[in-house]
Amino acid sequence: MAWSTSRPCPPPRPTRSPGCHASAVRRTDRHRPYERGPLTMTTLAFIGLGIMGSPMAVHLQNAGFDVVGFNRSPEKTAPLVEAGGRAAGSVAEAVAGADIVAIMVPDSPDVAAVLREDGVLDHAAPGTLVIDFSSIRPDVASELATEAQEKGLRMLDAPVSGGEPGAINAALSIMVGGEASDFATASEVFAAVGKTIVHVGPSGAGQTVKAANQLIVAVNIEALAEALVFLEAYGVDLPAAVEVLGGGLAGSAVLNQKAGKMLERAFEPGFRIDLHHKDLGIVTAAAREAGVATPAAALLAQLMGSARANGDGGLDHSALYRGVARLSGVDHER
């Protein structure tokens, strides 16, 4: 896991957005209430420096934040340190003195542990804004936001979409749940790592939208995998087929980003099957609670589970192609 901390408000530059948002938080004293006003210096703690968190933390450091990062594997703090950030030895050390705490860890229990177990809730100063970029259960997000509020903290659930390329290129789509005023305060943070940034409702709403996103992405990846195996069975020129499909209604971001991986059998993880399997579990559980039928989600959860059982959990979710190939008796190793 990893951290990114503080950031001064960057001077105006032609390549950056206008100065800090007028509603941004300014820390005046660690033991006094926060004041809303122009942001002059922001220390940002970033917990979770994995495939997604590391480039996000680096972007924040480069944007002018003073970022302190923490990760359970200390070597993963190296890119942040090389960018001028700092490494912390614990969550408590990372959040000490932070104005904003960003979290990017794999699952609901991980976020809960970061907050509860001698973590953010115990060591962050009152008024600190917590931004959870992880993808977790909507009910857990709401519960943690309530706990944070009881501790005098503010919390946004802000899961992201775009995978590793989006994190590297600072082009993530960010769906944010929580108070509108806190969303405004976090505007410069979001602008440093994302491209499409939308406040979608109260606490938990961001995670609900992310669950819907993961359902749509999974269905698209599976449909693409089936289409390519089908085309290959008829000896079609696959790159040519992908080109023409991409120019019509079948075109999509999934086709653009994942078809090449399937054709080349290059499944290095940008977003692991293990994580997408977790996300589809969130979808199916939340749908059941709401009394909503999601048959495609149930099927995709089974296909993701099968991929994990066959040893593909650590591969990119485009490796769903391997499952279709296995079912069809096609060589998926080529």
TORKOL-4160 file (C-alpha; in steps of 0.2 Angstrom, whole numbers, padded with zeros to 4 digits, m for minus):
334
<pt num="1" X="0000" Y="0000" Z="0000"/>
<pt num="2" X="0006" Y="0018" Z="m0003"/>
<pt num="3" X="0005" Y="0036" Z="0002"/>
<pt num="4" X="0006" Y="0053" Z="m0006"/>
<pt num="5" X="0006" Y="0068" Z="0004"/>
<pt num="6" X="0007" Y="0087" Z="0004"/>
<pt num="7" X="0006" Y="0099" Z="m0010"/>
<pt num="8" X="0008" Y="0118" Z="m0012"/>
<pt num="9" X="m0004" Y="0127" Z="m0023"/>
<pt num="10" X="0006" Y="0127" Z="m0040"/>
<pt num="11" X="0010" Y="0144" Z="m0048"/>
<pt num="12" X="0000" Y="0148" Z="m0063"/>
<pt num="13" X="0007" Y="0138" Z="m0078"/>
<pt num="14" X="0000" Y="0138" Z="m0096"/>
<pt num="15" X="m0001" Y="0119" Z="m0095"/>
<pt num="16" X="m0011" Y="0118" Z="m0079"/>
<pt num="17" X="m0028" Y="0122" Z="m0074"/>
<pt num="18" X="m0032" Y="0139" Z="m0066"/>
<pt num="19" X="m0026" Y="0141" Z="m0048"/>
<pt num="20" X="m0033" Y="0131" Z="m0033"/>
<pt num="21" X="m0052" Y="0130" Z="m0031"/>
<pt num="22" X="m0059" Y="0144" Z="m0020"/>
<pt num="23" X="m0067" Y="0131" Z="m0008"/>
<pt num="24" X="m0051" Y="0121" Z="m0005"/>
<pt num="25" X="m0046" Y="0118" Z="0013"/>
<pt num="26" X="m0032" Y="0128" Z="0021"/>
<pt num="27" X="m0024" Y="0120" Z="0037"/>
<pt num="28" X="m0020" Y="0134" Z="0049"/>
<pt num="29" X="m0016" Y="0124" Z="0064"/>
<pt num="30" X="m0016" Y="0105" Z="0067"/>
<pt num="31" X="m0027" Y="0107" Z="0083"/>
<pt num="32" X="m0039" Y="0120" Z="0076"/>
<pt num="33" X="m0053" Y="0119" Z="0064"/>
<pt num="34" X="m0050" Y="0120" Z="0046"/>
<pt num="35" X="m0054" Y="0136" Z="0037"/>
<pt num="36" X="m0060" Y="0136" Z="0019"/>
<pt num="37" X="m0051" Y="0148" Z="0008"/>
<pt num="38" X="m0037" Y="0148" Z="m0006"/>
<pt num="39" X="m0026" Y="0133" Z="m0004"/>
<pt num="40" X="m0008" Y="0138" Z="m0001"/>
<pt num="41" X="0000" Y="0122" Z="0004"/>
<pt num="42" X="m0007" Y="0104" Z="0004"/>
<pt num="43" X="0002" Y="0089" Z="0011"/>
<pt num="44" X="m0006" Y="0073" Z="0004"/>
<pt num="45" X="m0004" Y="0056" Z="0011"/>
<pt num="46" X="m0006" Y="0042" Z="m0002"/>
<pt num="47" X="m0009" Y="0025" Z="0004"/>
<pt num="48" X="m0007" Y="0011" Z="m0009"/>
<pt num="49" X="0006" Y="0012" Z="m0022"/>
<pt num="50" X="0002" Y="m0002" Z="m0033"/>
<pt num="51" X="m0001" Y="m0002" Z="m0052"/>
<pt num="52" X="m0014" Y="0012" Z="m0051"/>
<pt num="53" X="m0008" Y="0021" Z="m0035"/>
<pt num="54" X="0010" Y="0023" Z="m0040"/>
<pt num="55" X="0007" Y="0034" Z="m0056"/>
<pt num="56" X="m0007" Y="0043" Z="m0047"/>
<pt num="57" X="0004" Y="0048" Z="m0033"/>
<pt num="58" X="0018" Y="0053" Z="m0045"/>
<pt num="59" X="0006" Y="0064" Z="m0054"/>
<pt num="60" X="0000" Y="0073" Z="m0038"/>
<pt num="61" X="0018" Y="0076" Z="m0033"/>
<pt num="62" X="0022" Y="0083" Z="m0050"/>
<pt num="63" X="0006" Y="0094" Z="m0049"/>
<pt num="64" X="0014" Y="0103" Z="m0034"/>
<pt num="65" X="0007" Y="0093" Z="m0019"/>
<pt num="66" X="0019" Y="0087" Z="m0005"/>
<pt num="67" X="0015" Y="0069" Z="m0006"/>
<pt num="68" X="0020" Y="0056" Z="0007"/>
<pt num="69" X="0017" Y="0038" Z="0001"/>
<pt num="70" X="0015" Y="0022" Z="0011"/>
<pt num="71" X="0015" Y="0004" Z="0004"/>
<pt num="72" X="0016" Y="m0012" Z="0013"/>
<pt num="73" X="0029" Y="m0017" Z="0000"/>
<pt num="74" X="0042" Y="m0002" Z="0004"/>
<pt num="75" X="0051" Y="m0004" Z="m0013"/>
<pt num="76" X="0035" Y="0002" Z="m0022"/>
<pt num="77" X="0038" Y="0019" Z="m0015"/>
<pt num="78" X="0053" Y="0021" Z="m0026"/>
<pt num="79" X="0044" Y="0030" Z="m0041"/>
<pt num="80" X="0036" Y="0043" Z="m0029"/>
<pt num="81" X="0053" Y="0046" Z="m0020"/>
<pt num="82" X="0061" Y="0048" Z="m0037"/>
<pt num="83" X="0048" Y="0061" Z="m0042"/>
<pt num="84" X="0052" Y="0071" Z="m0026"/>
<pt num="85" X="0039" Y="0064" Z="m0014"/>
<pt num="86" X="0043" Y="0055" Z="0003"/>
<pt num="87" X="0041" Y="0038" Z="0009"/>
<pt num="88" X="0033" Y="0034" Z="0026"/>
<pt num="89" X="0035" Y="0018" Z="0036"/>
<pt num="90" X="0017" Y="0016" Z="0042"/>
<pt num="91" X="0000" Y="0023" Z="0039"/>
<pt num="92" X="0001" Y="0033" Z="0055"/>
<pt num="93" X="0017" Y="0041" Z="0049"/>
<pt num="94" X="0010" Y="0045" Z="0032"/>
<pt num="95" X="m0006" Y="0054" Z="0038"/>
<pt num="96" X="0003" Y="0064" Z="0052"/>
<pt num="97" X="0002" Y="0082" Z="0046"/>
<pt num="98" X="m0008" Y="0078" Z="0030"/>
<pt num="99" X="m0022" Y="0089" Z="0024"/>
<pt num="100" X="m0028" Y="0076" Z="0012"/>
<pt num="101" X="m0027" Y="0057" Z="0013"/>
<pt num="102" X="m0029" Y="0047" Z="m0003"/>
<pt num="103" X="m0032" Y="0028" Z="m0003"/>
<pt num="104" X="m0030" Y="0016" Z="m0017"/>
<pt num="105" X="m0030" Y="m0002" Z="m0011"/>
<pt num="106" X="m0038" Y="m0018" Z="m0018"/>
<pt num="107" X="m0054" Y="m0022" Z="m0008"/>
<pt num="108" X="m0067" Y="m0017" Z="0006"/>
<pt num="109" X="m0057" Y="m0025" Z="0020"/>
<pt num="110" X="m0041" Y="m0017" Z="0015"/>
<pt num="111" X="m0049" Y="0001" Z="0015"/>
<pt num="112" X="m0057" Y="m0003" Z="0032"/>
<pt num="113" X="m0040" Y="m0009" Z="0039"/>
<pt num="114" X="m0032" Y="0007" Z="0033"/>
<pt num="115" X="m0045" Y="0017" Z="0042"/>
<pt num="116" X="m0048" Y="0007" Z="0057"/>
<pt num="117" X="m0032" Y="m0003" Z="0063"/>
<pt num="118" X="m0021" Y="0011" Z="0070"/>
<pt num="119" X="m0024" Y="0020" Z="0054"/>
<pt num="120" X="m0032" Y="0035" Z="0047"/>
<pt num="121" X="m0046" Y="0037" Z="0059"/>
<pt num="122" X="m0034" Y="0037" Z="0074"/>
<pt num="123" X="m0020" Y="0048" Z="0067"/>
<pt num="124" X="m0028" Y="0060" Z="0055"/>
<pt num="125" X="m0031" Y="0078" Z="0062"/>
<pt num="126" X="m0050" Y="0084" Z="0063"/>
<pt num="127" X="m0055" Y="0091" Z="0046"/>
<pt num="128" X="m0044" Y="0080" Z="0036"/>
<pt num="129" X="m0051" Y="0076" Z="0019"/>
<pt num="130" X="m0050" Y="0057" Z="0015"/>
<pt num="131" X="m0052" Y="0052" Z="m0003"/>
<pt num="132" X="m0054" Y="0033" Z="m0006"/>
<pt num="133" X="m0050" Y="0029" Z="m0024"/>
<pt num="134" X="m0052" Y="0011" Z="m0021"/>
<pt num="135" X="m0067" Y="0000" Z="m0028"/>
<pt num="136" X="m0076" Y="m0007" Z="m0014"/>
<pt num="137" X="m0094" Y="m0011" Z="m0009"/>
<pt num="138" X="m0106" Y="0004" Z="m0008"/>
<pt num="139" X="m0113" Y="0000" Z="0009"/>
<pt num="140" X="m0095" Y="m0001" Z="0016"/>
<pt num="141" X="m0091" Y="0016" Z="0008"/>
<pt num="142" X="m0106" Y="0023" Z="0017"/>
<pt num="143" X="m0102" Y="0015" Z="0033"/>
<pt num="144" X="m0084" Y="0021" Z="0033"/>
<pt num="145" X="m0089" Y="0039" Z="0028"/>
<pt num="146" X="m0101" Y="0039" Z="0044"/>
<pt num="147" X="m0086" Y="0033" Z="0055"/>
<pt num="148" X="m0075" Y="0046" Z="0047"/>
<pt num="149" X="m0088" Y="0060" Z="0051"/>
<pt num="150" X="m0089" Y="0054" Z="0069"/>
<pt num="151" X="m0070" Y="0057" Z="0070"/>
<pt num="152" X="m0072" Y="0074" Z="0063"/>
<pt num="153" X="m0065" Y="0069" Z="0046"/>
<pt num="154" X="m0073" Y="0071" Z="0029"/>
<pt num="155" X="m0073" Y="0057" Z="0016"/>
<pt num="156" X="m0077" Y="0055" Z="m0002"/>
<pt num="157" X="m0078" Y="0038" Z="m0011"/>
<pt num="158" X="m0070" Y="0041" Z="m0028"/>
<pt num="159" X="m0067" Y="0025" Z="m0038"/>
<pt num="160" X="m0058" Y="0027" Z="m0055"/>
<pt num="161" X="m0060" Y="0019" Z="m0072"/>
<pt num="162" X="m0047" Y="0018" Z="m0085"/>
<pt num="163" X="m0035" Y="0005" Z="m0079"/>
<pt num="164" X="m0016" Y="0007" Z="m0079"/>
<pt num="165" X="m0015" Y="0017" Z="m0095"/>
<pt num="166" X="m0028" Y="0029" Z="m0088"/>
<pt num="167" X="m0017" Y="0031" Z="m0072"/>
<pt num="168" X="m0001" Y="0033" Z="m0081"/>
<pt num="169" X="m0008" Y="0046" Z="m0093"/>
<pt num="170" X="m0018" Y="0055" Z="m0079"/>
<pt num="171" X="m0034" Y="0052" Z="m0089"/>
<pt num="172" X="m0044" Y="0042" Z="m0077"/>
<pt num="173" X="m0063" Y="0043" Z="m0076"/>
<pt num="174" X="m0068" Y="0047" Z="m0058"/>
<pt num="175" X="m0085" Y="0045" Z="m0051"/>
<pt num="176" X="m0087" Y="0053" Z="m0034"/>
<pt num="177" X="m0099" Y="0051" Z="m0019"/>
<pt num="178" X="m0100" Y="0062" Z="m0004"/>
<pt num="179" X="m0103" Y="0080" Z="0000"/>
<pt num="180" X="m0103" Y="0093" Z="m0014"/>
<pt num="181" X="m0092" Y="0105" Z="m0004"/>
<pt num="182" X="m0079" Y="0091" Z="m0001"/>
<pt num="183" X="m0080" Y="0087" Z="m0020"/>
<pt num="184" X="m0076" Y="0105" Z="m0024"/>
<pt num="185" X="m0062" Y="0105" Z="m0011"/>
<pt num="186" X="m0054" Y="0090" Z="m0020"/>
<pt num="187" X="m0055" Y="0097" Z="m0037"/>
<pt num="188" X="m0036" Y="0100" Z="m0039"/>
<pt num="189" X="m0033" Y="0082" Z="m0033"/>
<pt num="190" X="m0045" Y="0075" Z="m0046"/>
<pt num="191" X="m0038" Y="0086" Z="m0060"/>
<pt num="192" X="m0020" Y="0080" Z="m0057"/>
<pt num="193" X="m0025" Y="0062" Z="m0060"/>
<pt num="194" X="m0041" Y="0062" Z="m0070"/>
<pt num="195" X="m0050" Y="0068" Z="m0086"/>
<pt num="196" X="m0068" Y="0064" Z="m0083"/>
<pt num="197" X="m0073" Y="0069" Z="m0065"/>
<pt num="198" X="m0091" Y="0069" Z="m0060"/>
<pt num="199" X="m0100" Y="0071" Z="m0043"/>
<pt num="200" X="m0113" Y="0057" Z="m0044"/>
<pt num="201" X="m0122" Y="0059" Z="m0027"/>
<pt num="202" X="m0120" Y="0055" Z="m0008"/>
<pt num="203" X="m0108" Y="0044" Z="0000"/>
<pt num="204" X="m0108" Y="0027" Z="m0008"/>
<pt num="205" X="m0114" Y="0033" Z="m0025"/>
<pt num="206" X="m0097" Y="0033" Z="m0032"/>
<pt num="207" X="m0095" Y="0015" Z="m0028"/>
<pt num="208" X="m0112" Y="0011" Z="m0035"/>
<pt num="209" X="m0108" Y="0019" Z="m0052"/>
<pt num="210" X="m0091" Y="0010" Z="m0052"/>
<pt num="211" X="m0100" Y="m0007" Z="m0050"/>
<pt num="212" X="m0111" Y="m0002" Z="m0065"/>
<pt num="213" X="m0095" Y="0002" Z="m0075"/>
<pt num="214" X="m0087" Y="m0014" Z="m0071"/>
<pt num="215" X="m0102" Y="m0024" Z="m0077"/>
<pt num="216" X="m0102" Y="m0015" Z="m0093"/>
<pt num="217" X="m0083" Y="m0017" Z="m0095"/>
<pt num="218" X="m0084" Y="m0036" Z="m0091"/>
<pt num="219" X="m0098" Y="m0039" Z="m0104"/>
<pt num="220" X="m0089" Y="m0030" Z="m0117"/>
<pt num="221" X="m0073" Y="m0039" Z="m0114"/>
<pt num="222" X="m0082" Y="m0056" Z="m0115"/>
<pt num="223" X="m0091" Y="m0051" Z="m0131"/>
<pt num="224" X="m0075" Y="m0046" Z="m0139"/>
<pt num="225" X="m0066" Y="m0062" Z="m0134"/>
<pt num="226" X="m0080" Y="m0072" Z="m0141"/>
<pt num="227" X="m0081" Y="m0062" Z="m0157"/>
<pt num="228" X="m0062" Y="m0065" Z="m0160"/>
<pt num="229" X="m0062" Y="m0083" Z="m0156"/>
<pt num="230" X="m0077" Y="m0084" Z="m0168"/>
<pt num="231" X="m0068" Y="m0074" Z="m0182"/>
<pt num="232" X="m0052" Y="m0085" Z="m0180"/>
<pt num="233" X="m0062" Y="m0101" Z="m0183"/>
<pt num="234" X="m0067" Y="m0094" Z="m0200"/>
<pt num="235" X="m0049" Y="m0089" Z="m0204"/>
<pt num="236" X="m0053" Y="m0071" Z="m0205"/>
<pt num="237" X="m0039" Y="m0058" Z="m0205"/>
<pt num="238" X="m0041" Y="m0053" Z="m0187"/>
<pt num="239" X="m0032" Y="m0036" Z="m0187"/>
<pt num="240" X="m0043" Y="m0031" Z="m0202"/>
<pt num="241" X="m0058" Y="m0037" Z="m0194"/>
<pt num="242" X="m0054" Y="m0027" Z="m0178"/>
<pt num="243" X="m0051" Y="m0011" Z="m0188"/>
<pt num="244" X="m0068" Y="m0012" Z="m0197"/>
<pt num="245" X="m0077" Y="m0017" Z="m0181"/>
<pt num="246" X="m0069" Y="m0002" Z="m0172"/>
<pt num="247" X="m0076" Y="0010" Z="m0185"/>
<pt num="248" X="m0094" Y="0005" Z="m0183"/>
<pt num="249" X="m0107" Y="0003" Z="m0169"/>
<pt num="250" X="m0097" Y="m0011" Z="m0161"/>
<pt num="251" X="m0082" Y="0001" Z="m0158"/>
<pt num="252" X="m0078" Y="0004" Z="m0140"/>
<pt num="253" X="m0064" Y="0009" Z="m0128"/>
<pt num="254" X="m0064" Y="m0010" Z="m0124"/>
<pt num="255" X="m0061" Y="m0015" Z="m0142"/>
<pt num="256" X="m0047" Y="m0001" Z="m0144"/>
<pt num="257" X="m0038" Y="m0006" Z="m0128"/>
<pt num="258" X="m0041" Y="m0025" Z="m0127"/>
<pt num="259" X="m0042" Y="m0032" Z="m0144"/>
<pt num="260" X="m0023" Y="m0030" Z="m0147"/>
<pt num="261" X="m0019" Y="m0039" Z="m0131"/>
<pt num="262" X="m0030" Y="m0054" Z="m0136"/>
<pt num="263" X="m0023" Y="m0055" Z="m0153"/>
<pt num="264" X="m0005" Y="m0054" Z="m0146"/>
<pt num="265" X="m0009" Y="m0065" Z="m0131"/>
<pt num="266" X="m0001" Y="m0052" Z="m0121"/>
<pt num="267" X="m0010" Y="m0052" Z="m0104"/>
<pt num="268" X="0002" Y="m0042" Z="m0093"/>
<pt num="269" X="m0010" Y="m0035" Z="m0080"/>
<pt num="270" X="m0017" Y="m0018" Z="m0082"/>
<pt num="271" X="m0032" Y="m0023" Z="m0072"/>
<pt num="272" X="m0031" Y="m0041" Z="m0065"/>
<pt num="273" X="m0045" Y="m0054" Z="m0066"/>
<pt num="274" X="m0044" Y="m0056" Z="m0048"/>
<pt num="275" X="m0050" Y="m0038" Z="m0045"/>
<pt num="276" X="m0063" Y="m0039" Z="m0058"/>
<pt num="277" X="m0070" Y="m0055" Z="m0050"/>
<pt num="278" X="m0071" Y="m0045" Z="m0034"/>
<pt num="279" X="m0080" Y="m0031" Z="m0043"/>
<pt num="280" X="m0093" Y="m0042" Z="m0051"/>
<pt num="281" X="m0096" Y="m0050" Z="m0033"/>
<pt num="282" X="m0100" Y="m0032" Z="m0028"/>
<pt num="283" X="m0112" Y="m0030" Z="m0043"/>
<pt num="284" X="m0122" Y="m0046" Z="m0040"/>
<pt num="285" X="m0123" Y="m0043" Z="m0021"/>
<pt num="286" X="m0129" Y="m0025" Z="m0023"/>
<pt num="287" X="m0141" Y="m0030" Z="m0036"/>
<pt num="288" X="m0149" Y="m0044" Z="m0025"/>
<pt num="289" X="m0151" Y="m0031" Z="m0011"/>
<pt num="290" X="m0160" Y="m0019" Z="m0023"/>
<pt num="291" X="m0171" Y="m0033" Z="m0030"/>
<pt num="292" X="m0163" Y="m0030" Z="m0048"/>
<pt num="293" X="m0160" Y="m0044" Z="m0061"/>
<pt num="294" X="m0143" Y="m0044" Z="m0068"/>
<pt num="295" X="m0141" Y="m0060" Z="m0077"/>
<pt num="296" X="m0126" Y="m0055" Z="m0087"/>
<pt num="297" X="m0117" Y="m0050" Z="m0071"/>
<pt num="298" X="m0120" Y="m0067" Z="m0064"/>
<pt num="299" X="m0114" Y="m0076" Z="m0079"/>
<pt num="300" X="m0098" Y="m0065" Z="m0080"/>
<pt num="301" X="m0095" Y="m0068" Z="m0062"/>
<pt num="302" X="m0094" Y="m0087" Z="m0066"/>
<pt num="303" X="m0083" Y="m0084" Z="m0080"/>
<pt num="304" X="m0071" Y="m0073" Z="m0070"/>
<pt num="305" X="m0072" Y="m0087" Z="m0057"/>
<pt num="306" X="m0067" Y="m0100" Z="m0070"/>
<pt num="307" X="m0053" Y="m0090" Z="m0076"/>
<pt num="308" X="m0046" Y="m0088" Z="m0058"/>
<pt num="309" X="m0048" Y="m0107" Z="m0055"/>
<pt num="310" X="m0038" Y="m0110" Z="m0071"/>
<pt num="311" X="m0024" Y="m0099" Z="m0064"/>
<pt num="312" X="m0027" Y="m0083" Z="m0074"/>
<pt num="313" X="m0032" Y="m0072" Z="m0059"/>
<pt num="314" X="m0016" Y="m0062" Z="m0060"/>
<pt num="315" X="m0018" Y="m0058" Z="m0078"/>
<pt num="316" X="m0026" Y="m0043" Z="m0086"/>
<pt num="317" X="m0045" Y="m0045" Z="m0088"/>
<pt num="318" X="m0043" Y="m0046" Z="m0107"/>
<pt num="319" X="m0037" Y="m0064" Z="m0103"/>
<pt num="320" X="m0055" Y="m0069" Z="m0102"/>
<pt num="321" X="m0051" Y="m0073" Z="m0120"/>
<pt num="322" X="m0041" Y="m0088" Z="m0113"/>
<pt num="323" X="m0057" Y="m0095" Z="m0106"/>
<pt num="324" X="m0067" Y="m0093" Z="m0122"/>
<pt num="325" X="m0053" Y="m0102" Z="m0131"/>
<pt num="326" X="m0052" Y="m0116" Z="m0118"/>
<pt num="327" X="m0071" Y="m0119" Z="m0121"/>
<pt num="328" X="m0068" Y="m0119" Z="m0139"/>
<pt num="329" X="m0053" Y="m0130" Z="m0140"/>
<pt num="330" X="m0042" Y="m0116" Z="m0147"/>
<pt num="331" X="m0024" Y="m0114" Z="m0143"/>
<pt num="332" X="m0024" Y="m0099" Z="m0131"/>
<pt num="333" X="m0005" Y="m0099" Z="m0128"/>
<pt num="334" X="0000" Y="m0094" Z="m0146"/>
